[in-house]
Amino acid sequence: MTYFTQGVAHKMGTTLVFCTEQHPKKRENQVGILTIHVHQHIEGTQASTPMMIKCCKVEPVLTGNISKDYALVGKHKEALQKFINAYLYKQYRSSWSKSDCVMAPLSDSLYVLGVHMTPSEAEGEFCGGTKSVFSAWEGGAGIEESQVLPTQAAKVARAAKKPKTGAPVDAAGTARTRTGTTVLEIKFCRVDDVPMIMQACRVFFRQAESSGARTEVVFARGEMPMWWKLHHDTPFDFKKTRDAFENVEVVEQIRTRRALHSSSCFMVQPADITFSTRVKSADGSAWVPVIYVDFSKLVIVDRHTLFSAHKASNVVSGVGSLTPEPYDPVTHDARMHMHLDEYTKCIVWCIKAGSEYHPAFEHKHRAPCNVENFYFRQCPWLPDGTVNPPGVPPASSGDSTYCH
């Protein structure tokens, strides 16, 4: 079994980095690529290999709000997607010859990969509408926030009129009049195109509207992720009204959409690797392997779930387990006590060693230790600081959750 664990955090404060890079095969294109710094683990070996996984076709989502009923604008979904791609093609074609144009046009002109419209939250309840099928915040708090009516759109929405005495109440008309907005979600390829995508949306609805109030398209502002706050003193400048999209926001979308956390592991089938190469490390001292894979093909699993499932399959097949079997209850308590003592000594050593070893938890693998005192008589971490699964002791329930 080959799997990948997350490596040392990037300077941005996370192991995930999204940016515009050259396509591995279509060299003339610059596309949005998600880079994951990982360590490769192969069953039966103790060492791990630092490398990078680069994911194409990430498809981040831009969320906005249209100040018209879904019944009026929903029919323009396909036309809007074609218009945006054509609009960006014309803009790039006219500006590509200029010296100040730093972003190259795409050869296939697929700047927008999909457009989806749904009634706003209140209107959706009446109309039986559903959430976007490709929303980046599926089931998360972000989808709820994206459906909150922006101030500008709320001003455009018409207030419900009271029916005359004795007249029948039109519940459907009242609901539509009270809400009158549509949630717009756009899948795009790269963040550099977002300003023009937003402009194209406004131009399209100015040309498409025939009567009534002017159609307003408002894009919700971003929010500063908590992990960014913890790693940066300078606040991330998100304006009240969006005029651009940041790579950091894409990373936060991905973490929420795919439920990524610190203990997440990755698996990639060899047949799903579209391209492989190697690059120089940051300090130029070594070559780092790089594999490219479509983001939808990247399998994300929890570390403990991965090891538990693998152990269960080995028991059925009669193959040796990835993690050694625990001791009997009496020996377990004694070995765990020794393990915790040795683990604590490593942390204390790092604390006393100075700022070079702070935070101590991240540098405990650099501390001298007696491996015989650990639970399975081997370190629960590898020389590079990543987790060594065969060395992690089990909890009372049998789940490997202690001191790694």
C-alpha positions in Angstrom: 0.0 0.0 0.0 1.3 3.4 -0.9 -0.2 6.5 0.7 0.8 10.2 1.3 0.7 12.2 4.5 0.9 16.0 4.6 4.4 17.4 4.8 5.9 20.5 6.4 3.7 23.6 6.2 4.4 26.0 3.4 5.3 29.6 4.1 1.7 30.5 3.6 0.8 28.5 6.7 -0.6 25.4 5.1 0.5 22.4 3.1 -1.9 23.4 0.3 -1.1 26.1 -2.1 -3.2 27.2 -5.1 -1.7 29.4 -7.8 -1.7 29.8 -11.6 1.0 27.7 -13.2 1.9 26.3 -16.6 -0.2 23.2 -17.6 2.0 20.1 -17.5 0.9 19.0 -21.0 -0.6 22.0 -22.7 2.5 24.1 -22.3 0.8 27.2 -23.9 -1.8 27.4 -21.1 -1.5 28.8 -17.6 -4.1 27.2 -15.3 -5.0 27.1 -11.7 -3.1 24.2 -10.0 -3.3 23.0 -6.4 0.0 22.0 -4.9 0.1 19.7 -1.9 3.4 19.1 0.0 3.4 15.5 1.1 5.5 12.6 2.2 5.2 9.3 0.4 4.9 6.1 2.5 5.3 2.6 1.1 4.2 -0.4 3.2 7.2 -2.3 4.5 9.6 0.6 4.6 10.4 3.0 7.4 11.6 5.9 5.4 9.3 8.4 3.7 9.9 10.4 0.5 9.1 14.2 0.4 7.3 15.1 -2.8 4.5 17.2 -4.2 1.1 16.3 -5.6 -0.2 18.9 -8.2 -3.9 18.8 -8.9 -5.4 20.1 -12.1 -9.1 20.7 -12.7 -9.7 22.0 -9.2 -12.7 24.1 -10.3 -13.2 26.7 -7.6 -16.5 28.5 -7.3 -17.4 32.2 -7.5 -20.7 32.9 -5.7 -22.9 35.9 -6.4 -26.5 37.1 -6.1 -28.7 38.3 -9.0 -31.4 40.8 -8.0 -34.1 39.1 -10.2 -36.4 36.2 -9.8 -35.0 32.8 -10.7 -38.0 32.4 -13.1 -36.7 35.4 -15.0 -33.0 34.7 -15.1 -32.7 31.0 -14.8 -33.3 30.5 -18.5 -30.0 32.4 -19.3 -27.7 29.9 -17.6 -26.2 28.3 -20.7 -26.1 31.6 -22.6 -24.3 33.3 -19.7 -21.6 30.7 -19.7 -21.0 31.0 -23.4 -21.0 34.8 -23.2 -18.4 34.9 -20.4 -16.0 32.6 -22.3 -16.5 34.7 -25.5 -16.1 38.0 -23.5 -12.8 36.9 -22.0 -11.6 35.6 -25.3 -12.2 39.0 -26.9 -10.6 40.8 -24.0 -7.4 38.7 -24.1 -7.2 38.8 -27.9 -7.3 42.6 -27.9 -4.8 43.0 -25.0 -2.4 40.1 -25.6 -0.3 42.2 -28.0 0.2 44.9 -25.3 3.3 44.7 -23.2 1.3 45.1 -19.9 -0.7 41.9 -20.4 1.0 39.3 -18.2 -1.7 36.6 -18.3 -1.9 34.5 -21.4 -5.3 33.4 -22.9 -6.3 29.8 -22.8 -6.1 27.8 -26.0 -9.5 26.3 -25.5 -11.1 29.5 -24.2 -12.7 27.6 -21.3 -12.3 30.2 -18.7 -15.7 29.3 -17.1 -16.3 25.6 -16.7 -19.9 25.7 -15.5 -22.7 28.1 -14.4 -25.5 27.2 -12.0 -28.4 29.2 -10.7 -30.8 28.5 -7.8 -33.6 30.4 -6.1 -32.4 32.2 -3.0 -33.0 30.5 0.3 -36.5 31.7 1.0 -37.6 31.3 -2.6 -36.1 27.9 -2.8 -38.2 26.6 0.0 -41.4 27.5 -1.9 -40.2 26.4 -5.3 -38.6 23.2 -4.2 -35.2 24.4 -5.3 -32.0 22.6 -4.4 -28.5 23.6 -3.6 -25.9 23.8 -6.4 -24.7 20.4 -7.6 -21.1 21.6 -7.6 -21.1 24.2 -4.8 -17.7 24.5 -3.2 -19.4 24.7 0.2 -21.5 21.5 0.0 -23.2 21.3 3.4 -20.8 23.9 4.9 -21.4 27.2 6.5 -20.2 29.0 3.4 -23.2 28.0 1.3 -25.5 29.5 4.0 -23.4 32.7 3.9 -23.4 32.9 0.1 -27.2 32.7 0.1 -27.6 35.7 2.5 -28.9 38.7 0.4 -26.3 41.3 -0.1 -27.3 44.9 0.8 -27.3 46.1 -2.8 -29.5 43.2 -4.0 -31.8 43.7 -1.1 -32.5 47.3 -2.0 -33.4 46.2 -5.5 -35.8 43.5 -4.3 -39.4 44.8 -4.2 -41.4 44.7 -1.0 -44.5 42.5 -0.9 -47.8 44.3 -1.5 -50.8 43.7 0.8 -53.8 42.2 -1.0 -57.0 44.1 -1.1 -59.8 43.2 1.2 -61.7 40.2 0.0 -59.2 39.5 -2.8 -57.6 36.0 -2.9 -54.1 35.8 -1.5 -51.5 34.7 -4.0 -49.0 32.9 -1.8 -46.7 32.2 -4.8 -46.7 35.7 -6.0 -46.1 37.1 -2.5 -43.1 34.7 -1.9 -41.5 35.6 -5.3 -42.1 39.4 -4.7 -40.7 39.2 -1.2 -37.5 37.3 -2.3 -36.9 38.2 -5.9 -33.2 37.1 -6.0 -31.2 34.2 -7.5 -28.0 32.6 -6.3 -25.4 32.5 -9.0 -22.4 30.1 -8.8 -19.7 30.0 -11.4 -16.9 27.4 -11.7 -13.8 29.0 -13.0 -10.3 27.8 -14.0 -8.0 30.5 -12.5 -8.3 33.4 -10.1 -6.7 35.9 -12.5 -9.8 35.8 -14.7 -12.4 36.5 -11.9 -12.4 40.3 -12.3 -13.3 40.0 -16.0 -15.8 37.2 -15.2 -17.7 39.5 -12.8 -17.6 42.3 -15.4 -18.9 39.9 -18.1 -21.8 38.9 -15.9 -22.9 42.6 -15.4 -22.5 43.3 -19.1 -24.6 40.2 -20.0 -27.5 41.1 -17.8 -27.5 44.7 -19.0 -27.9 43.4 -22.5 -30.4 40.7 -21.7 -32.9 42.7 -19.6 -35.8 44.1 -21.6 -38.0 45.7 -19.0 -38.3 46.4 -15.3 -35.7 47.4 -12.8 -32.0 47.1 -13.6 -30.5 43.7 -12.9 -27.9 43.9 -10.2 -25.2 41.2 -9.8 -23.5 41.3 -6.5 -20.6 39.0 -5.5 -20.2 38.2 -1.8 -17.0 39.4 -0.2 -14.5 36.9 1.1 -13.5 36.1 4.7 -10.1 35.8 6.3 -9.4 32.0 7.1 -8.5 31.4 10.7 -5.3 29.6 9.7 -4.2 32.7 7.9 -4.8 34.8 11.0 -2.6 32.5 13.0 0.4 32.6 10.7 0.3 36.3 9.5 0.5 39.5 11.4 -0.8 41.6 8.4 -4.5 41.2 8.0 -5.8 39.9 4.7 -7.5 42.7 2.9 -11.0 41.5 1.9 -13.1 44.4 0.7 -16.8 44.8 1.4 -17.6 44.4 -2.3 -15.6 41.9 -4.1 -13.5 43.0 -7.0 -11.1 40.1 -7.2 -10.6 36.5 -5.9 -7.6 35.3 -3.9 -5.7 32.1 -4.0 -6.1 31.8 -0.2 -9.9 31.7 -0.7 -9.6 28.8 -3.1 -7.5 26.8 -0.5 -10.2 27.5 2.1 -12.9 26.3 -0.3 -11.0 23.0 -1.0 -10.4 22.4 2.8 -14.1 22.8 3.4 -15.4 21.0 0.4 -13.2 17.9 0.8 -13.1 18.0 4.6 -9.3 18.3 4.7 -7.6 18.5 8.1 -4.2 17.8 9.6 -4.6 14.0 9.8 -5.9 13.6 6.2 -4.0 11.2 4.0 -4.0 10.9 0.2 -4.0 8.0 -2.1 -3.6 8.1 -5.9 -4.1 5.2 -8.3 -1.1 4.8 -10.7 -3.5 4.9 -13.7 -4.8 8.3 -12.5 -1.4 10.0 -12.7 -1.4 12.2 -15.8 2.2 13.4 -15.6 5.2 13.0 -13.4 8.5 15.0 -13.2 10.8 16.3 -10.6 11.9 19.8 -9.4 14.6 21.3 -7.3 13.9 21.7 -3.6 13.6 25.2 -2.2 17.2 25.2 -1.0 18.4 23.6 -4.2 20.0 20.7 -2.4 17.9 17.8 -3.8 15.4 16.8 -6.4 11.7 16.5 -5.4 9.4 14.1 -7.2 6.2 15.7 -8.6 3.0 13.9 -9.8 0.1 15.5 -11.5 -3.5 14.2 -11.0 -7.0 15.5 -11.6 -8.4 16.8 -8.4 -11.5 14.5 -8.6 -9.2 11.5 -8.8 -7.4 12.4 -5.5 -8.6 10.1 -2.8 -8.7 11.7 0.7 -9.0 9.5 3.8 -8.5 10.0 7.5 -5.2 8.5 8.8 -6.8 6.3 11.5 -9.6 5.1 9.1 -6.9 4.2 6.5 -4.9 2.1 9.0 -7.9 0.5 10.6 -9.3 -0.6 7.2 -5.9 -1.9 6.1 -5.5 -3.8 9.2 -9.0 -5.4 8.9 -8.3 -6.4 5.3 -5.0 -8.0 6.3 -6.7 -10.0 9.0 -9.1 -11.4 6.5 -6.4 -12.2 3.9 -4.0 -13.6 6.5 -1.3 -11.0 5.7 0.7 -9.3 8.5 -0.8 -6.2 9.9 0.6 -2.7 9.1 0.5 -1.9 12.8 1.9 -4.3 15.4 -0.6 -6.0 17.7 -1.0 -4.4 21.2 0.1 -6.1 24.4 -2.2 -7.7 27.0 -3.9 -5.2 29.4 -1.3 -5.4 32.1 1.7 -5.1 29.8 -0.2 -2.4 27.8 -0.5 -0.1 30.9 3.2 -0.5 31.7 4.4 0.1 28.1 2.1 3.1 27.8 3.5 4.6 30.9 7.0 4.2 29.6 5.9 5.6 26.2 4.4 8.7 27.7 7.4 9.4 29.9 9.8 9.1 26.9 7.5 11.3 24.8 7.4 13.9 27.5 11.2 13.9 27.8 11.5 14.7 24.1 9.1 17.6 24.4 10.9 19.0 27.5 14.2 18.6 25.8 13.0 20.8 22.8 11.6 23.4 25.2 14.9 23.7 27.0 17.0 23.6 23.8 16.0 27.0 22.7 13.9 28.8 20.1 15.4 26.7 17.2 13.4 23.8 18.5 10.1 25.7 19.1 7.3 24.9 18.9 8.4 21.7 20.7 5.7 19.5 19.3 6.8 20.1 15.8 10.5 19.4 16.6 10.2 16.5 19.0 11.7 14.1 16.4 15.0 16.0 16.7 15.3 15.3 20.4 17.5 12.4 21.7 15.5 9.4 22.9 15.6 5.8 23.9 13.5 3.9 21.4 13.3 0.9 23.8 11.0 3.0 26.0 8.4 3.5 23.3 5.4 1.3 23.2 6.4 -0.8 20.2 10.2 -0.2 20.8 10.3 2.1 17.8 9.8 5.9 17.4 6.2 7.0 16.7 7.7 9.5 14.2 10.1 9.3 11.3 13.4 11.2 11.0 11.6 13.9 9.0 9.0 14.4 11.7 6.1 12.7 10.0 4.1 10.0 11.7 5.4 6.4 11.8 2.2 4.4 12.0 3.8 1.1 13.3 5.2 3.1 16.2 2.0 4.7 17.3 0.5 3.1 20.4 -3.2 2.1 20.5 -5.7 3.6 22.9 -7.9 1.4 25.1 -10.4 1.1 22.3 -7.8 0.0 19.9 -7.7 3.2 17.9 -4.2 4.6 17.3 -4.7 8.1 18.8 -1.9 8.5 21.3 1.3 10.4 21.2 2.6 10.7 17.7 
